[in-house]
Amino acid sequence: MAIDGRLSAFRAGFPALQGRCYLATAGGAPISRAAAAAAKRYVDEAEALGDAPFADWLAQTDTVRGQVAALINARPEDIAFLASASVAMNVVAGYVDPDATIVTIAGEFPSVTLPWINRGHTVLEVAAGTDGAGPLDGLAAVLTPDVGAIVLSHVQFRTGRSIDLDAVRRLAERVDALVIVDATQSMGAVPIDVEAAGVSVLMASGYKWLCAGYGIGAVYVAPKLRRRRPPVFGWRSAVEPYALDPRAVIPTASAVQLEMGHPPFAPAFCLGGALHHLDTVGLPAVWERIQALQSYLRRRLAAAGLPAPLAPAGESGIAVLPTERSVQLKRALAAEDILVSSSGPYLRLSTHAFNTEAEIDDAVGRLRQLW
């Protein structure tokens, strides 16, 4: 399978790929030269000019909002920037009645569930199931008028399974519940259309498939939800922030109301650079390449007599192999510059569009020897 010129250039933009096989995006991705340069420009400007470019920095941040919005079929005013998806989940939890029940999927990433447990909510977990309909059947069975939100990951980090967000939204409508989605394991890889899915909130940390490093979380907040009282409030939450009125709790209509204070300039610009680099290929082509590599990986695993991944190809960029030796295998592969990730009794081999079939051959060959 030949890699075309755009994908070759995309790969060449990641210095961390030189001399190593990087199959660890599900744990943490490299950042591109374009992303690093965008963040560095802010630091250089602040060093050379102090606060003089402040208005330009705000404008640049809004440009990045537009880039994120275009990626998920939203509008720039729907996007807020917080430090991470974990911070975002804690913030948006304030939109939900404190007495409401929360429904989620068993085995979720902790930042999906812990904020709700900490707030005292009853959190019901449904079995993930062994097929795509499993979680949906479980969700349907526990929905009652007491449910305030269905909270889940678009792609499950321990299985690589994706969830049909449109189907979840239809279930939520039965009891007028919110749909709150952590897309950290999908945004930047798996296409997402928030308007079609009808989700209430969708968030993603930048350090995985967006290839934007740590310190940035992109958050979509549906216009209907923003008409509620904001769960948090700071000076930039106000409709006229530079009036600096210490008594006027009148929120801006945009998702900026959740940022409260100054946006995280350097991480936001890094995200903008990462999305610019992604656009050199385009998300549809990136997703097509990821699917092709996942299919190839599964064929090579089968030929090597290794276990089949938990999820079939076509759901995400993550192939999860169950093994009690996940940590030892990860370390042994890392010693040979083959980077994968592990989580409990699972070894994860994740393919982004910058990977190659030759890398997969090398990784599977060595994994077979170690298994």
C-alpha positions as CSV (number, residue, x, y, z in Angstrom):
1,M,0.0,0.0,0.0
2,A,1.8,3.2,-1.2
3,I,1.7,6.3,0.9
4,D,0.9,9.4,-1.2
5,G,2.8,12.7,-1.2
6,R,0.5,14.5,1.2
7,L,0.8,11.7,3.8
8,S,4.6,11.6,3.3
9,A,4.8,15.3,4.0
10,F,2.4,15.0,7.0
11,R,4.7,12.3,8.5
12,A,7.8,14.3,7.8
13,G,6.4,17.1,9.9
14,F,6.8,15.1,13.1
15,P,10.4,15.0,14.2
16,A,9.6,12.5,17.0
17,L,9.0,9.9,14.4
18,Q,12.6,9.8,13.3
19,G,14.3,6.6,14.4
20,R,11.3,5.2,16.2
21,C,8.1,3.4,15.5
22,Y,5.3,5.5,17.1
23,L,2.2,3.4,17.8
24,A,1.3,5.2,21.0
25,T,-1.1,8.0,20.0
26,A,-3.8,6.5,22.2
27,G,-1.5,7.3,25.2
28,G,0.1,10.5,23.9
29,A,0.9,11.8,20.5
30,P,3.9,13.7,19.1
31,I,3.4,17.3,18.1
32,S,4.4,18.6,14.6
33,R,6.9,21.3,13.8
34,A,3.9,23.4,12.8
35,A,2.3,23.0,16.2
36,A,5.5,23.7,18.0
37,A,6.3,26.8,15.9
38,A,2.8,28.3,16.6
39,A,3.3,28.0,20.3
40,K,6.8,29.3,20.2
41,R,5.7,32.4,18.3
42,Y,3.6,33.4,21.3
43,V,6.6,32.9,23.7
44,D,8.9,34.8,21.4
45,E,6.5,37.7,21.0
46,A,5.9,37.9,24.8
47,E,9.7,37.9,25.4
48,A,10.3,40.6,22.8
49,L,7.2,42.7,23.1
50,G,5.7,42.0,26.5
51,D,1.9,42.4,26.4
52,A,1.7,44.6,23.4
53,P,0.3,41.9,21.0
54,F,-2.5,41.1,23.4
55,A,-5.3,42.0,21.0
56,D,-3.6,40.0,18.3
57,W,-3.4,37.0,20.6
58,L,-7.1,37.2,21.3
59,A,-7.8,37.3,17.5
60,Q,-5.5,34.4,16.9
61,T,-7.3,32.4,19.6
62,D,-10.6,33.1,17.9
63,T,-9.1,31.9,14.6
64,V,-8.3,28.6,16.3
65,R,-11.9,28.4,17.6
66,G,-12.9,28.5,13.9
67,Q,-10.5,25.7,13.1
68,V,-11.9,23.5,15.9
69,A,-15.4,24.3,14.9
70,A,-14.8,23.4,11.2
71,L,-13.4,20.0,12.4
72,I,-16.6,19.0,14.1
73,N,-19.2,21.0,12.1
74,A,-19.8,23.6,14.8
75,R,-19.6,27.4,14.9
76,P,-16.6,29.4,16.4
77,E,-18.9,30.8,19.1
78,D,-19.7,27.2,20.2
79,I,-16.0,26.5,21.2
80,A,-14.3,27.2,24.6
81,F,-10.7,26.4,25.5
82,L,-9.9,25.0,28.9
83,A,-6.9,23.2,30.3
84,S,-8.0,19.7,29.5
85,A,-11.1,17.5,29.1
86,S,-10.9,16.7,32.8
87,V,-11.3,20.3,33.6
88,A,-14.1,20.6,31.1
89,M,-16.0,17.7,32.6
90,N,-15.9,19.2,36.0
91,V,-17.0,22.6,34.7
92,V,-19.9,21.3,32.6
93,A,-21.1,19.1,35.4
94,G,-22.6,22.3,36.8
95,Y,-25.2,22.4,34.1
96,V,-26.8,19.2,35.5
97,D,-29.2,19.2,38.5
98,P,-27.2,18.0,41.5
99,D,-29.9,15.4,42.3
100,A,-29.9,13.9,38.8
101,T,-28.7,10.4,38.0
102,I,-25.9,10.0,35.6
103,V,-25.6,7.1,33.2
104,T,-22.3,6.0,31.7
105,I,-20.5,2.9,30.4
106,A,-18.6,0.4,32.6
107,G,-14.8,0.8,32.3
108,E,-14.9,4.4,31.3
109,F,-11.8,6.6,31.7
110,P,-11.9,8.0,35.2
111,S,-12.2,11.7,34.2
112,V,-15.6,10.8,32.7
113,T,-17.0,9.5,36.0
114,L,-15.1,10.9,38.9
115,P,-16.4,14.5,38.7
116,W,-20.0,13.2,39.0
117,I,-19.2,10.9,41.8
118,N,-17.4,13.7,43.6
119,R,-20.5,15.9,43.2
120,G,-22.6,13.2,44.9
121,H,-24.5,12.0,41.8
122,T,-25.8,8.5,41.5
123,V,-23.7,7.1,38.6
124,L,-25.1,4.0,36.9
125,E,-22.7,2.0,34.7
126,V,-24.0,-0.2,31.9
127,A,-22.1,-3.1,30.5
128,A,-20.0,-2.2,27.4
129,G,-21.2,-5.4,25.6
130,T,-19.4,-7.4,23.1
131,D,-20.9,-5.8,20.0
132,G,-21.8,-2.3,18.9
133,A,-25.3,-2.5,20.2
134,G,-24.4,-3.7,23.6
135,P,-23.9,-0.3,25.4
136,L,-26.9,1.1,23.6
137,D,-29.2,-1.7,24.9
138,G,-27.8,-1.2,28.4
139,L,-28.4,2.6,28.2
140,A,-32.0,2.2,27.0
141,A,-32.7,-0.2,29.9
142,V,-31.8,2.2,32.7
143,L,-33.1,5.5,31.4
144,T,-35.7,7.1,33.7
145,P,-36.9,10.6,34.3
146,D,-34.3,10.9,37.0
147,V,-31.5,10.7,34.5
148,G,-30.0,14.1,33.9
149,A,-27.2,13.2,31.5
150,I,-25.6,10.3,29.6
151,V,-21.9,10.8,29.9
152,L,-19.4,8.7,27.9
153,S,-16.4,8.6,25.6
154,H,-16.9,8.6,21.9
155,V,-14.2,6.0,21.6
156,Q,-13.5,3.7,24.6
157,F,-9.9,3.9,25.6
158,R,-9.6,0.3,26.8
159,T,-11.4,-1.4,23.9
160,G,-11.1,0.9,20.9
161,R,-14.9,0.7,20.4
162,S,-16.7,3.7,19.1
163,I,-20.2,4.7,20.2
164,D,-23.0,5.8,17.9
165,L,-23.6,9.3,19.1
166,D,-26.7,9.8,17.1
167,A,-28.2,6.7,18.7
168,V,-27.2,7.9,22.2
169,R,-28.9,11.3,21.5
170,R,-32.1,9.6,20.4
171,L,-32.1,7.6,23.7
172,A,-31.4,10.7,25.7
173,E,-34.4,12.5,24.2
174,R,-36.7,10.0,25.7
175,V,-36.0,11.4,29.2
176,D,-34.8,14.9,28.2
177,A,-31.3,14.1,29.3
178,L,-28.1,15.8,28.2
179,V,-25.5,14.0,26.2
180,I,-22.0,14.8,27.3
181,V,-19.1,13.3,25.3
182,D,-15.4,13.0,25.9
183,A,-13.9,12.8,22.4
184,T,-10.2,12.7,23.4
185,Q,-9.7,9.3,21.8
186,S,-11.4,10.4,18.5
187,M,-11.2,14.1,17.7
188,G,-8.6,14.6,15.0
189,A,-8.9,11.0,13.8
190,V,-12.6,9.9,13.6
191,P,-15.0,12.3,11.9
192,I,-17.5,14.0,14.3
193,D,-20.5,16.1,13.3
194,V,-21.9,17.7,16.5
195,E,-24.8,19.2,14.7
196,A,-25.9,15.9,13.3
197,A,-25.2,14.0,16.5
198,G,-27.1,16.6,18.6
199,V,-24.8,16.3,21.6
200,S,-25.0,18.8,24.4
201,V,-21.3,19.0,25.1
202,L,-18.3,17.5,23.4
203,M,-14.7,17.9,24.7
204,A,-11.3,16.6,23.8
205,S,-7.8,17.0,25.3
206,G,-5.2,18.0,22.8
207,Y,-2.4,15.6,23.6
208,K,-3.8,12.5,21.8
209,W,-5.2,12.4,18.2
210,L,-5.2,16.2,17.8
211,C,-1.4,16.0,18.2
212,A,-1.4,19.4,20.1
213,G,0.4,18.5,23.3
214,Y,-0.7,19.1,26.9
215,G,-2.5,22.1,28.5
216,I,-5.4,22.5,26.0
217,G,-8.9,21.1,25.9
218,A,-11.3,22.1,23.2
219,V,-15.0,22.1,24.3
220,Y,-18.1,22.3,22.2
221,V,-21.2,23.6,24.1
222,A,-24.5,23.5,22.3
223,P,-26.3,26.9,21.9
224,K,-29.4,25.6,23.8
225,L,-27.3,24.6,26.8
226,R,-25.6,28.0,26.9
227,R,-28.9,29.7,27.5
228,R,-28.9,28.1,31.0
229,R,-27.2,29.8,33.9
230,P,-23.4,29.3,33.5
231,P,-22.0,26.8,35.9
232,V,-18.9,29.0,36.5
233,F,-18.3,32.7,36.0
234,G,-15.3,35.0,35.7
235,W,-14.6,38.4,34.3
236,R,-14.4,37.1,30.6
237,S,-17.6,35.2,31.1
238,A,-19.4,38.6,31.0
239,V,-21.2,39.9,28.0
240,E,-19.1,43.1,28.3
241,P,-15.9,41.8,30.0
242,Y,-13.8,45.0,29.5
243,A,-16.5,47.1,31.3
244,L,-14.9,45.4,34.3
245,D,-18.2,45.7,36.3
246,P,-17.7,43.7,39.5
247,R,-21.5,43.3,40.0
248,A,-22.8,42.4,36.5
249,V,-23.3,38.7,36.2
250,I,-24.6,38.8,32.7
251,P,-23.0,36.1,30.6
252,T,-21.8,36.3,27.0
253,A,-23.8,34.1,24.7
254,S,-20.7,32.3,23.4
255,A,-19.0,29.3,24.9
256,V,-16.3,31.8,26.1
257,Q,-18.4,32.1,29.2
258,L,-16.8,28.9,30.4
259,E,-13.2,30.2,30.0
260,M,-13.7,32.7,32.8
261,G,-10.4,34.4,32.3
262,H,-7.7,34.7,29.7
263,P,-7.5,31.9,27.3
264,P,-4.4,29.6,27.3
265,F,-2.6,31.4,24.5
266,A,0.4,29.1,23.9
267,P,-1.5,25.8,24.1
268,A,-4.3,27.2,21.9
269,F,-1.8,28.4,19.3
270,C,-0.2,25.0,19.4
271,L,-3.6,23.4,18.7
272,G,-4.0,25.8,15.8
273,G,-0.7,24.8,14.3
274,A,-1.6,21.1,14.8
275,L,-4.9,21.6,13.0
276,H,-3.2,23.5,10.2
277,H,-0.9,20.5,9.8
278,L,-3.9,18.2,9.8
279,D,-5.5,20.2,7.1
280,T,-2.6,19.6,4.8
281,V,-4.1,16.1,4.4
282,G,-7.7,16.7,5.5
283,L,-9.6,14.7,8.1
284,P,-11.4,12.5,5.6
285,A,-8.1,11.3,4.2
286,V,-6.5,11.0,7.7
287,W,-9.4,8.8,8.8
288,E,-9.2,6.7,5.6
289,R,-5.5,6.1,6.2
290,I,-6.1,5.2,9.9
291,Q,-8.7,2.7,8.9
292,A,-6.5,1.2,6.2
293,L,-3.6,0.9,8.7
294,Q,-5.8,-0.7,11.3
295,S,-7.0,-3.3,8.8
296,Y,-3.4,-4.0,7.8
297,L,-2.4,-4.3,11.5
298,R,-5.2,-6.9,12.1
299,R,-4.1,-9.0,9.2
300,R,-0.5,-9.0,10.3
301,L,-1.5,-9.9,13.9
302,A,-3.6,-12.8,12.6
303,A,-0.7,-14.0,10.4
304,A,1.6,-13.9,13.4
305,G,-0.8,-16.0,15.5
306,L,-1.3,-13.1,18.0
307,P,-4.7,-12.3,19.6
308,A,-7.3,-10.4,17.6
309,P,-7.9,-6.9,18.9
310,L,-11.1,-6.3,21.0
311,A,-12.7,-4.0,18.5
312,P,-12.8,-4.6,14.7
313,A,-11.2,-2.3,12.2
314,G,-13.2,0.8,11.2
315,E,-14.2,1.9,14.7
316,S,-11.1,3.9,15.8
317,G,-7.4,4.0,15.5
318,I,-6.8,1.8,18.5
319,A,-6.1,-2.0,18.4
320,V,-6.3,-3.4,22.0
321,L,-4.8,-6.8,22.8
322,P,-5.7,-8.4,26.1
323,T,-2.6,-9.6,28.0
324,E,-1.5,-9.7,31.7
325,R,2.0,-8.8,30.5
326,S,1.0,-5.4,28.9
327,V,3.5,-3.4,31.0
328,Q,6.4,-5.8,30.4
329,L,5.7,-5.9,26.7
330,K,5.4,-2.1,26.4
331,R,8.8,-1.7,28.2
332,A,10.5,-4.4,26.0
333,L,9.2,-2.8,22.8
334,A,10.2,0.7,24.0
335,A,13.8,-0.5,24.5
336,E,13.8,-1.0,20.8
337,D,12.2,2.3,20.0
338,I,8.8,0.8,19.3
339,L,6.4,2.9,21.3
340,V,3.0,1.5,22.3
341,S,0.7,2.2,25.3
342,S,-0.8,0.0,28.0
343,S,-3.7,0.2,30.3
344,G,-4.2,-2.5,32.9
345,P,-4.3,-5.9,31.2
346,Y,-4.4,-4.4,27.8
347,L,-1.7,-3.5,25.2
348,R,-2.7,-0.8,22.8
349,L,-1.3,-0.4,19.3
350,S,-2.7,2.8,17.8
351,T,-2.1,4.0,14.3
352,H,-2.3,7.6,13.1
353,A,-2.1,8.8,9.5
354,F,1.7,9.3,10.0
355,N,2.3,5.6,10.5
356,T,3.5,3.2,7.8
357,E,2.9,-0.5,7.0
358,A,6.7,-1.1,7.4
359,E,6.4,0.1,11.0
360,I,3.5,-2.2,11.6
361,D,5.5,-5.1,10.2
362,D,8.4,-4.4,12.5
363,A,6.2,-4.0,15.6
364,V,4.2,-7.1,15.0
365,G,7.4,-9.1,14.2
366,R,9.0,-8.1,17.5
367,L,5.8,-8.5,19.4
368,R,5.5,-12.1,18.2
369,Q,9.0,-12.8,19.5
370,L,8.1,-11.3,22.9
371,W,4.6,-12.8,23.3
